[in-house]
């Protein structure tokens, strides 16, 4: 059961459906100086426990349905 994901600073892409239906995923953390640029289609779809996320400043694209049906997701912040 996955409850937390820490995305390494050298990860540039979170692929399509990477964490889809991880129903217990409550936290996604990005390491400092993240180089993430793209969050793929449905990457966090149906993550029912996810309530908030901080998108790193380098992200250029969040594709369709990246957070589809995350019913408890109430806060999405973007780094400056």
C-alpha angles and dihedrals in degrees: 000000000000114000102161135024124198112197112209121237093246096055109109100175135035102205132231112289092355095148100012114152094009087147095183096047103123102160137039116186127186119207117242115274090026116188094198111143106166138034109200133228110293092351093150099018116152094008092152098185097048109113105165142009137186111216113213119243094245094062109117100172137031105185127217118294093007089143099022116165095359089149096182096046103116104151127052114170129183124213115236 
